[in-house]
Amino acid sequence: MELHFLPYGRVDAILIGDRSRWVFVDGGFRRDGIKAVKYMRGLGIEKLDAYIATHRHRNHVGAAPVIIREMKPGVVYTRDARMKDRTIKLASGSAEKAAVQAAHFQVVTIGYNIKVGDLQFACIGPRKLRKCTAGALAENHNSLILLLTGSDTQQRVLLTGDTSASILGQCSAIEGVSLLKNPHHNGRLPVNILRRIKPKTVVVCNGKPPAKAYSRTIHSVSANLFTAGARGDGRVTARFKDGTCHIETTK
């Protein structure tokens, strides 16, 4: 299993693969989606097996229409039934709108397992969706929270979107993960939640590293910290093999 955290700034753009099966999570703004498509094609990827939209904020799914049009995912997974309408509104031009309209959107609930080859994404949160507009701050609380495993089932990755510490604390099965995608870019998790998760590695998707105080908190739980961003570590790639997570960074 491998995860590519793309360095597009204060956005989530995550490519995940295992044994030639590929899934993309969010993507950022539309301009980031264009870059993500170019990156995937540079790896020889012409089609996605699935696309996952965590929540309706533009800096997460503004890229969705172009990725759906160009990479033709077999299924678009979301926690929110309003996501298809949101994605259509974000589309640029008739071709993108038609591609989104034709795409198969699957709404997942707590306990649902998204299976793509050896990749398995267990939906563990949120329990309830808040009623809010797509651009509202409260939309962060609707972020899809996923526990990911691949062919190396000993390695678990916690994908958090922009969720809050309180919602994450309500989720079961988050103890002892190999890698945590830090919620809300440079958002701060309290030390008690980090101690419960026990991540070996934390990846922050942001333009620059988190504040020094939060960096110290992450290191205090014996976790390595990487920032996917131009002023951080650049692109962060995590590869899992033989029970070990290998991290590569590329400026």
C-alpha positions as CSV (number, residue, x, y, z in Angstrom):
1,M,0.0,0.0,0.0
2,E,1.2,3.5,-0.8
3,L,-0.1,7.0,-0.1
4,H,0.9,10.1,-1.9
5,F,0.1,13.3,-0.1
6,L,0.4,16.0,-2.8
7,P,1.9,19.4,-1.7
8,Y,-0.8,21.8,-3.0
9,G,-1.1,23.9,0.2
10,R,-4.0,24.0,2.6
11,V,-5.9,21.2,0.8
12,D,-6.2,17.5,1.0
13,A,-5.1,15.7,-2.2
14,I,-4.3,12.1,-1.5
15,L,-3.6,9.3,-4.0
16,I,-3.8,5.8,-2.5
17,G,-2.8,2.6,-4.3
18,D,-2.2,-1.1,-3.6
19,R,-1.4,-3.7,-6.3
20,S,-2.3,-1.4,-9.2
21,R,-5.7,-0.4,-7.7
22,W,-6.0,3.4,-7.2
23,V,-8.2,5.6,-5.1
24,F,-8.1,9.4,-4.8
25,V,-9.3,11.4,-1.8
26,D,-10.5,15.0,-2.2
27,G,-8.0,17.0,-4.3
28,G,-8.3,20.6,-3.3
29,F,-9.4,23.4,-5.6
30,R,-10.0,22.9,-9.3
31,R,-6.5,24.1,-10.2
32,D,-5.2,21.4,-7.8
33,G,-7.3,18.8,-9.6
34,I,-5.7,19.7,-12.9
35,K,-2.2,19.2,-11.3
36,A,-3.4,15.9,-9.6
37,V,-4.5,14.5,-13.0
38,K,-1.1,15.3,-14.5
39,Y,0.6,13.7,-11.5
40,M,-1.4,10.5,-11.8
41,R,-0.8,10.3,-15.5
42,G,2.9,10.7,-14.9
43,L,2.7,7.5,-12.8
44,G,0.9,5.8,-15.7
45,I,-2.5,5.9,-14.0
46,E,-5.3,6.5,-16.6
47,K,-8.3,5.5,-14.5
48,L,-9.2,5.5,-10.8
49,D,-11.0,2.6,-9.2
50,A,-12.7,5.0,-6.8
51,Y,-12.9,8.7,-5.7
52,I,-13.7,9.7,-2.1
53,A,-15.1,13.1,-1.2
54,T,-14.8,13.8,2.5
55,H,-17.0,16.9,2.8
56,R,-18.3,19.8,0.7
57,H,-15.7,22.5,1.3
58,R,-14.2,23.8,-2.0
59,N,-10.6,23.3,-0.8
60,H,-11.4,19.6,-0.7
61,V,-13.8,18.9,-3.5
62,G,-13.3,21.8,-5.8
63,A,-11.0,19.4,-7.7
64,A,-13.7,16.7,-7.9
65,P,-15.3,17.6,-11.3
66,V,-12.0,17.6,-13.2
67,I,-10.8,14.4,-11.5
68,I,-14.1,12.7,-12.2
69,R,-14.1,13.8,-15.8
70,E,-10.5,12.9,-16.6
71,M,-9.9,9.8,-14.4
72,K,-13.4,8.2,-14.6
73,P,-13.6,6.6,-11.2
74,G,-15.8,3.5,-11.0
75,V,-17.5,4.9,-7.8
76,V,-17.6,8.2,-6.0
77,Y,-17.9,7.6,-2.3
78,T,-19.3,10.1,0.2
79,R,-21.0,10.4,3.6
80,D,-23.3,13.1,2.4
81,A,-26.2,12.7,-0.1
82,R,-25.8,16.3,-1.0
83,M,-22.4,15.8,-2.5
84,K,-23.4,15.1,-6.1
85,D,-25.4,18.4,-6.3
86,R,-22.4,20.2,-4.8
87,T,-20.0,18.7,-7.3
88,I,-22.2,19.6,-10.2
89,K,-22.3,23.2,-9.0
90,L,-18.5,23.2,-8.8
91,A,-18.1,21.8,-12.3
92,S,-16.6,24.1,-15.1
93,G,-18.3,23.7,-18.4
94,S,-20.8,21.2,-19.8
95,A,-18.4,18.3,-20.2
96,E,-17.5,18.3,-16.5
97,K,-21.1,18.7,-15.5
98,A,-22.1,15.8,-17.7
99,A,-19.3,13.6,-16.3
100,V,-20.4,14.3,-12.7
101,Q,-24.0,13.7,-13.6
102,A,-23.1,10.3,-15.1
103,A,-20.9,9.2,-12.2
104,H,-22.1,6.7,-9.7
105,F,-22.2,8.3,-6.2
106,Q,-22.4,5.9,-3.3
107,V,-23.4,7.3,0.1
108,V,-21.8,5.4,3.0
109,T,-22.8,5.1,6.6
110,I,-21.1,4.1,9.8
111,G,-19.8,0.6,9.6
112,Y,-19.7,0.6,5.8
113,N,-16.5,-0.8,4.2
114,I,-15.3,0.6,0.9
115,K,-13.4,-2.2,-0.8
116,V,-11.1,-1.7,-3.7
117,G,-8.9,-4.7,-4.3
118,D,-6.9,-5.2,-1.1
119,L,-7.7,-1.6,0.0
120,Q,-10.4,-1.4,2.7
121,F,-11.7,1.9,4.0
122,A,-13.9,1.4,7.1
123,C,-16.3,4.3,7.7
124,I,-16.1,5.2,11.4
125,G,-17.5,8.7,11.5
126,P,-19.2,11.0,11.8
127,R,-22.3,9.5,13.4
128,K,-24.5,12.4,12.4
129,L,-24.4,15.1,9.7
130,R,-25.0,18.7,10.6
131,K,-27.4,20.8,8.6
132,C,-25.4,23.6,7.1
133,T,-24.5,25.3,3.9
134,A,-21.6,23.9,1.9
135,G,-19.3,26.8,2.8
136,A,-20.1,26.9,6.5
137,L,-17.5,26.2,9.1
138,A,-19.8,23.6,10.6
139,E,-19.3,21.6,7.3
140,N,-15.9,20.5,8.8
141,H,-17.8,18.4,11.3
142,N,-19.4,16.4,8.4
143,S,-16.0,15.1,7.2
144,L,-15.9,11.4,6.4
145,I,-13.5,9.6,8.8
146,L,-11.9,6.4,7.4
147,L,-9.7,3.7,8.8
148,L,-7.7,2.3,5.9
149,T,-5.9,-1.0,5.6
150,G,-4.2,-2.6,2.5
151,S,-2.6,-5.9,1.7
152,D,-0.3,-5.4,4.7
153,T,-3.2,-5.6,7.2
154,Q,-0.9,-4.8,10.2
155,Q,-0.6,-1.2,8.9
156,R,-3.6,1.1,9.5
157,V,-4.0,4.6,8.3
158,L,-6.5,7.1,9.8
159,L,-7.9,9.6,7.3
160,T,-9.7,12.4,9.0
161,G,-10.7,15.2,6.5
162,D,-11.4,18.4,8.5
163,T,-13.0,16.7,11.4
164,S,-12.8,18.0,15.0
165,A,-11.1,16.4,18.0
166,S,-14.5,15.9,19.7
167,I,-15.9,13.9,16.8
168,L,-12.7,11.9,16.4
169,G,-12.8,11.1,20.1
170,Q,-16.3,9.5,19.6
171,C,-15.0,7.1,17.0
172,S,-14.2,3.5,17.9
173,A,-11.2,1.5,16.5
174,I,-8.8,4.5,16.3
175,E,-6.3,3.1,18.7
176,G,-2.9,2.3,17.4
177,V,-2.5,3.5,13.9
178,S,0.6,3.5,11.7
179,L,-0.2,6.9,10.1
180,L,-2.5,9.7,11.0
181,K,-3.6,12.3,8.4
182,N,-3.9,15.3,10.8
183,P,-7.4,16.7,10.7
184,H,-8.1,20.2,9.4
185,H,-4.7,20.8,7.9
186,N,-2.8,22.3,10.8
187,G,-5.6,21.8,13.3
188,R,-4.4,20.8,16.8
189,L,-5.4,17.5,18.4
190,P,-5.2,17.4,22.2
191,V,-2.5,15.1,23.6
192,N,-5.1,12.7,25.2
193,I,-6.5,12.0,21.7
194,L,-3.0,11.6,20.2
195,R,-2.1,9.2,23.0
196,R,-5.3,7.2,22.3
197,I,-4.5,7.0,18.5
198,K,-0.8,6.3,19.1
199,P,0.3,7.2,15.6
200,K,3.8,6.3,14.5
201,T,3.7,9.0,11.8
202,V,1.5,12.2,11.5
203,V,1.2,13.9,8.1
204,V,-0.1,17.5,8.0
205,C,-1.6,18.6,4.7
206,N,-0.8,22.3,4.7
207,G,1.4,24.9,3.0
208,K,3.7,25.0,6.0
209,P,4.5,23.0,9.2
210,P,2.2,23.4,12.2
211,A,3.0,25.7,15.1
212,K,6.0,24.7,17.2
213,A,3.9,23.9,20.2
214,Y,1.8,21.4,18.3
215,S,4.9,19.9,16.7
216,R,6.3,19.3,20.2
217,T,3.0,17.7,21.2
218,I,3.2,15.3,18.3
219,H,6.8,14.4,19.1
220,S,5.8,13.9,22.7
221,V,3.8,10.9,21.7
222,S,6.8,9.5,19.9
223,A,5.4,10.2,16.4
224,N,7.3,11.4,13.4
225,L,5.9,14.6,11.8
226,F,5.8,15.5,8.1
227,T,4.1,18.4,6.3
228,A,2.9,17.9,2.7
229,G,3.5,21.4,1.4
230,A,5.9,23.6,-0.4
231,R,7.2,25.2,2.8
232,G,7.2,21.9,4.5
233,D,8.5,18.6,3.3
234,G,7.0,18.9,-0.2
235,R,5.3,15.7,-1.5
236,V,5.1,13.1,1.2
237,T,4.9,9.4,0.1
238,A,4.2,6.6,2.6
239,R,4.9,3.0,1.4
240,F,3.9,0.1,3.6
241,K,5.8,-3.2,3.2
242,D,6.7,-6.1,5.5
243,G,5.1,-4.4,8.5
244,T,7.0,-1.1,8.1
245,C,6.1,2.3,6.9
246,H,8.7,4.0,4.7
247,I,8.4,7.7,4.2
248,E,9.9,9.6,1.2
249,T,9.7,13.4,0.8
250,T,10.2,15.2,-2.5
251,K,10.5,19.0,-2.8
